[in-house]
Amino acid sequence: MKKNILLEKSYLFSLRVTRLCRYLNDKKGEFVLSKQILFSGTNVGAFVEESQQADDRTEFVRLLSMANKNAFKSNFWLRLLKDSDMINDQMFASLVEDCVEIQKLLVSTLKTTRRSLAE
């Protein structure tokens, strides 16, 4: 069985975001921004997972588009957390690197799939 890199990376990112939120709640006493990053970060993985059960390519594109939007939101929340000193530069760099990699995978997959729909 072929390994699905996007599925794997989006799940691991969602897991890391969940752990980040626990850190923000327990160590920083931060609850508002942590809920925002938890929502968008875990939705990346959830929409990618759901896309695997899409009924057709149009639904697949819709679900991956939602994952992509949430990846971009997650990138925003991560930058905000870093700039507000809720997370350090090392934590930010590691998380945002994963996020950007997922964004690139999503954009590439969406372009390829949309192109095949147009044919």
C-alpha positions in Angstrom: 0.0 0.0 0.0 1.3 3.4 -1.0 2.1 5.8 1.9 0.0 9.0 1.9 2.5 11.7 2.9 -0.2 14.4 3.2 -2.4 12.3 5.4 0.5 11.4 7.6 2.0 14.9 7.9 -1.4 16.5 8.5 -2.2 14.0 11.3 1.2 14.6 13.0 0.7 18.4 12.7 -2.7 18.1 14.3 -1.1 16.1 17.1 1.6 18.7 17.6 -1.0 21.5 17.7 -2.9 19.6 20.4 0.2 19.3 22.5 1.0 23.0 21.9 -2.5 23.9 23.2 -1.9 21.8 26.3 1.4 23.7 26.8 -0.3 27.1 26.3 -3.1 26.2 28.8 -0.9 24.7 31.4 2.3 26.8 31.3 1.1 30.1 29.9 -2.5 30.3 31.1 -3.5 31.2 27.6 -6.9 29.9 26.6 -8.3 32.2 23.8 -5.5 31.9 21.2 -4.9 28.3 22.1 -8.5 27.5 21.1 -8.0 29.3 17.7 -4.9 27.3 16.8 -6.4 24.1 18.2 -9.5 24.6 15.9 -7.6 25.4 12.7 -4.6 23.1 13.3 -6.7 20.0 14.0 -9.1 20.8 11.2 -6.2 20.6 8.7 -5.9 16.9 9.6 -9.6 16.3 9.9 -10.3 17.7 6.4 -7.5 15.8 4.8 -8.7 12.6 6.5 -12.3 13.2 5.3 -11.1 13.9 1.8 -10.0 10.3 1.6 -13.6 9.3 1.7 -14.8 11.8 -0.9 -17.5 10.6 -3.2 -15.9 12.3 -6.2 -13.0 14.6 -7.2 -15.2 17.7 -6.8 -15.8 16.8 -3.2 -12.1 15.9 -2.8 -11.1 19.4 -4.0 -13.7 21.0 -1.6 -12.4 19.1 1.4 -8.7 19.7 0.6 -9.6 23.4 0.0 -11.0 23.6 3.5 -7.8 21.9 4.9 -5.7 24.4 3.0 -7.7 27.4 4.4 -7.2 26.0 7.9 -3.4 25.5 7.2 -3.2 29.2 6.3 -5.1 30.1 9.4 -2.8 28.0 11.5 0.2 29.7 10.0 -1.4 33.1 11.1 -2.1 31.9 14.6 1.4 30.5 15.0 2.9 33.8 13.9 0.7 35.7 16.4 1.6 33.3 19.2 5.3 33.9 18.5 5.0 37.7 18.1 3.0 37.9 21.4 5.7 35.9 23.2 3.5 32.9 23.9 5.9 30.5 22.2 9.6 30.8 21.6 11.4 31.1 18.3 12.5 27.5 18.3 9.0 26.2 19.0 7.6 28.5 16.3 10.2 27.6 13.7 9.5 23.9 14.1 5.7 24.2 14.0 5.6 26.7 11.1 8.0 24.6 9.1 5.5 21.7 9.3 2.6 24.0 8.5 4.3 25.4 5.4 5.2 22.0 4.2 1.6 20.9 4.5 0.4 24.1 2.8 2.7 23.3 -0.2 1.5 19.7 -0.4 -2.1 20.9 -0.3 -1.6 23.6 -2.9 0.2 21.1 -5.2 -2.5 18.4 -4.8 -5.2 20.9 -5.4 -3.6 22.3 -8.6 -3.1 18.8 -10.0 -6.6 17.7 -9.1 -8.2 20.8 -10.5 -6.3 20.5 -13.7 -7.5 16.9 -14.1 -11.1 18.0 -13.5 -10.7 20.6 -16.3 -9.7 18.0 -18.8 
